[in-house]
Amino acid sequence: MELTSEEQLVLVRQKRKRQNKDLSVYISEEHNGALESLHRAIRCGEIAFNQLTLLHIDSHPDLMVPPEMSADVVFDPRELHYQLGLSETGIAEFILPACYAGHIENIIWIKNSWSTQLGIGTYDFFIGNIPGDKVKGPLRVSCSAPYFYDEGLFEMEEKMENCRKLRLVVSEEMNKLNLENQLFEKVDWILDICLDYFSVNNPFLVEFEKMAGVQFTQLLVEIYCSPKLHWRLIEETRSVSTEIDISKSLHAKQSEFKDEFDAAIADIFEYVLHDESRDQDEEFILVSRLSGSYTNISNETLVQFLENLIQSDKEVRLLASTTGPLSDLPHNRSSEDAMEVMLLELQNLLVSLVKPKIVTIARSSSDEYDYTPSDQTDWLLKRVLETIRMAYGNLNIEYDQGVTQIEF
């Protein structure tokens, strides 16, 4: 593939950096920019083509894939970057394409306690593509964890083509990663950090709170994310199940409970958005039906939820209907002291590991989706860079186009 003049200039710069032996740090705004940085590093020989280990430090696993994208796109980097840029969830879809391409074999996701998308543990599975006619079908994985299964990304290994084996380690404790040191010492590895690991917004909840207030936001989260919800109780059981048949059975039961909850919620929003007058009998039925989706929830809580919706203007009601299903995304604004503790943990981890080949950092604080609180982003970036420099020495820092540079 012929390189553009801009790409040729980037390669020249990268080769100079490689000769300097300083650690290259690539900084992007959105996290899918890390894949472009990896591709550049491979092209200029900074890092090996395959058998890589990725240390992913983030509040989000970022292990989705575009569900309908042909696997052929993975081998056309420009088209892949373009499609991820267009995708609404492209920031969460950049790792698995690199695995399917043969670059990454081991993923270690360091998360915080507020990130519950995948349970702690080790997952060994395959990534491949569904067979297609003229082109390869979309990517799928053989891991039946709810994170993959519920998004329609699970498929049996024998039903996929071009399979590659992956190992995913999920941990909340950096100091226990010494058990995985062999994954770093035997192969080239990438240090990948999203600043929202240290402090994270659920941007949808932030927007709702601005309009509806703290108390209503907390109530919305309780309605949608309560561990007393029948379907969430089953999800917790599914997260520790490794048997595919059991997982399928639990998924079917969970879907049944989830459909009942969704229908009850939909009826409530239909009532508050379209009925001009109040009907106490209908409101009693609506609350009773919703209570059937929970185990031992306070009836007062459900009544208050309905009352808050009724007392709000239509814009808040509409926003509640779209924010509720997204209210379980990680959300924890950290204090500076708490972030300093996490930074010290990061430093202790890094000094125990061999030097990575490259570092990728995502700010994740764009105007549209402010996952890293914008007022903390520059401070966090500076402190993360200082932490990496203390562990590994001089850094060659390269910012993606349009990313604000900081004094460092």
N, C-alpha and C positions, 0 to 999 in steps of 0.2 A: 504494500500500500504506500503510495507516494505521500510524503509529508508536506504539509503547508510550510511556508516560510516562517510562520510563528512557531510551529512545532519544531522546526529545525533549530531555531534560536534557543528554544527551551532545552533541547538536547545538548547544544554546545555549553550552555550554562551548567547543566547537570554534570557533564563530563568534567568540567573544571572543578566542580564541587567534589566529585569523587576523587579527584587527584589530591584535593586538600585534606581528605580523610576526616573532615568534620562531619558530624551527624546531620543529615538533611531532615528538616522539619517542614512539612507542607501544611499550610493553613487555609482552610476553605470556610465559607459561610454555611452552606448546606452539606450534610454529611456524605452525600453521594459523590461530592468532589474528591473524596478519598480514593475512589476507584480510578479516576483520571490520574491522580498522582501516582498510584501504584503502576498503572500502565506506562507512564513516563519513566518511572524508576526502572522498570523491567527493560524498556527499550534502550536505555543508556547504560545498562549493566550495573546499576547500583544494587540490585537485588536479584536473586535467582528467579527463573521463570516459574518453577514449580516447587512442591513440597514445603510451602511456607506455613508458618504458624502466625496467627493473628491474635494479639492480645487486645481485646475490644473492651474499653472502659467507658461505660455509657449507662444512662438510665433506661435505654431501650435496646432490645436485642438486634434490631435491624436485620432480621433474617427472613423477610418476605421476598417474593419475586413477583414481577408483573404476571398475573395469572394466565393471560392469553398470549404473551409474547413468545414468538418462536425461539427455540433454543439456538437457531442459526445466528440470531442477532448478537449472541454472546461473543462471537468471533469477528464481529465488525465493531471495533471499539467506538468509532465515531457515532454510528447509529445507536449503539447501546447507551452512550452518554446522552445522546439526544432524547431517546425514549425515556430514560430515567428522569431527565430534566422536565419532560412534559407530564410525567406521572404525578398524580396528587400524593402518592406515597413513595416517590422515588428515593427520598432520604432514608427509607427503611428497606430498600431493595438492591443495595449495591454489593453486599457480601457474597450471597449465594451464586450470582453469576461468575464471580472470581473463583469460586470453588468448582463450579461446573467446567470452567475453562482449564482447570488443572493447576491453578496458581496456589490456592490455599487448601491445605489438608486438615489443619487443626485450628479450631476457634476456641478461645477462652474468653468467656464473657464475665467480666467483673461488674456486678450490679450492687445497688443498695437495697435495703429492706423494703423501700417503697415501690420497687419494681417487681411485679408479680407475674409477668407474662410467661415465664418458664421457671419450673422448680429447680432448686439446687441439685446438682448431680452431673453425671457423665452420660452423654447420649452418643451412641455409635449408630450411624445410619448411612444411607446412600442418597446421592442426588443424581438425577438423570432426566431424561425427557420422555414425554409420551410419544409413541410412534405417530408420525404424520404421513401424508401422501407425498406431495412434492417437496415440502419442507419439514424440518423437525417440528414436533409438537412442543408445547410449553414445558417449562421446568417443573419438576415435582420432587418431593423427598419421601423417604420411606419411614420417617419418624411420625408416630401417631400421637404425639403430644398435642393437647388442645390448641396450642399456639399455631401449629401447622394444620391440624385436622379441620378446625373450625373455619379456616380460610380457604378450604378446598385444595390445599397444596399436598395432601398425603396421597401416596400411591404405593402399591406393593412393588417391591424391587423387581420381581419377575415380569411386571407389566411395563417396565421402563426400559429405555435403551441408553447406551453410552453412560452407564452408571459409574460413579466415583464414590469411594468410601470417605466419610467425614467423621471426625470426632469433635464433639462440642462439649466443653466443660463449663458449667455455670456455677459461679461462686460469689459469695458476699464477703469473703474474708481474704484480703490480699496476703496476709501473713501465712496463709496455708497453701499458697501457690508454690512453695518450694517443692511440694510433692510432684509438681508438673515441670520441674526444671529441665527434664530430659527433652521436653518439647521445644525448648529454647536453645539448648546447647548443641543439638545435632543438626539443626536446620537454620536457614535465615528466618528472621521473624520481624513482624511489623508491630510497632506500638501505635495503637489507634485510640484516640481519646476524644470523646465529645464532652464539651464543657458542662453539659447538663447533667453529667454524672454527679457533680458537686452540688448543684442547686437546679431544680427543674420546675418549670411551669407546665401545667396543663393549660394551653392557651385558650381552650374553649371554656374552661371553668373561670379563667381570669376575666374573659369578656363577659361571661354571665354575671359574675360577681359585681362588675362595674355597673351593670344595669339593674340587678335585682337585690344586691346586698349580700352580706356574709351569711346571715341566718338562712335565707332561702337557698343559697348555694349549698350550705351544709345539709339542708333537708333534701335537696335534689340528689346529692351524693348518697345519702342514706337510702333513699328510695331505690336507686339504680344499682348500688354497690353493696348493699347489706349482705353480710355473710349468712343471714337468715333466709335469703332467697333460696328456694328449692334448687333452682338450676345452678346456682353458685356452689351449693353444697356438693352437688355431683361433680362440678368442675374440679373442685379440690381433690376428690377421689380419683378423677381421671388423670390428674397431674402426676400421680405416683404410680399409675398402672403402666406396665410395659407390655402386657399381652394385647395384641391387636384385636382379637375377638372380643375381649372384655371392653376394650376401648370403644369399639363400634357399638356394643350394647349400651354402654354408659352414655355415649354420644346421642344415641337415639332417645334415651330417657331424658337426657338433659335438653335436647331439642324440643321434646314434648312440653316440659316445664317452661322453657324459654318462650315457646309460642304462646302459652297461656298468659305469661306475664306481659308479653308484647301486646297481645289482644286487649288485656285489661287496661294497660296504659293508653293504648290507642283510643279506647272508648272514652277515657277521661279527657284526653285532648280533643276529641270530637265534641264532647259536651261543652268544654270551656271555650272552644274557639268558635262554635257555631250556634249555640243556644243563647238567646238574649235574656231569657228569664230563668230564674232558679226553680228547681223542682227537688224538694227535700227527699221525696221517695226515690227518685232516680239517683240522687247523690248517695243515698244509703246503699243502693244496689251496686253502684260503681265502686265504693269503698270496700264493700263486702267481697266483691269479686276480686279486687286487687289483693286483699288480705289473704286470699287463698293461695297466693304465690309465695307466702312466707311461712316460717315456723316461729310462732310466738312473737310476732311484732306488735307493738303498741298500736291499737286502733286510733289513738289520739294522733300518732305520727301521720297516719294516712289521711285523716280528716284535715290536719293542718296543711298537708301538701295540697290537697284539693282546694282548701280555702285560700292559700297563697296564690294559686293559679287564678282563681276567680277574681281575687282582689287586684291582680296585676293587669297592666294594659296588654293589648294584643301582641305587641312586639316582644314583650318578655315571655308571654305564653309560647309564641312560636320558637323563640330561642331556647326555652326549656325543652321543647320537644326534640330539638336537634342536639342540644348539649348533653342531655341525659345519657344517651347511649355511648357517649365519648367520655363520660365522667370517671371511668376507671383507668384512664391513662395516668402515668406517674405524675405526682404533684407534691412537691416538697421544697419550699423556699428555705434555704439554709442560712444560718447566721455566718458571719465571717469567722468566728471562733470554730464553728463546726467544720467549715471548709478547710481551715488550717489543719485540723486534725486529720482530715482525709488526705490533704496534701502531704503531710508527714508520713502517713501510711503508704502513699504512692512512692515517696522517696525511698523508704525502707525496702519496698519491693524492688524498685529499679536497681538499687545498688547490689541486690542479691542475684541479679540476672546479667547474663552477658549482654553486650551492647546490641541494640536492634540495628537492622540495616537502614530503616527509615522510620520516621514518625509522621503520622497524619493527625491533624487536630481539626475538629469542626466547632465553630463558634455556636451555631444553631440559635441565632438571636435575630433573625430577619424580622422585618416589620409585620409580615403576614403570620408567621408562626414563631412566637417568642418562647421557644422551649427553655433556653437559658435566659434567666431574667436579664433584660438589656442593661439595667443599671449595675449589674455585677460582672458583665461579660469581659470588659477590658481588664479589670482587676484580676479576674480568674485566669485569663489568657497569660498575663504577665507572670503570675505566680506559678502556673503550670510550666511555662518556659524556664523559669528560674529553677524549678524542681528538676526538670530534665537536664539542665546544664550542670547542676550540682552532682548529678549521678554520672553523666557521660562526657562532660567537657564542652568544648566549643560547638556551636550550632550554626548551620547554614539554613536560614529561614527564608522560605519562599511563600508569598501570599498569592492566592488566586486572584484573578482580575476582579476588581470591584470590592475586594475585602479591605476594610479599614486597617491600616497598619498602626501598631502601638509603639511607643518608645520602649526599647529593651536594650 
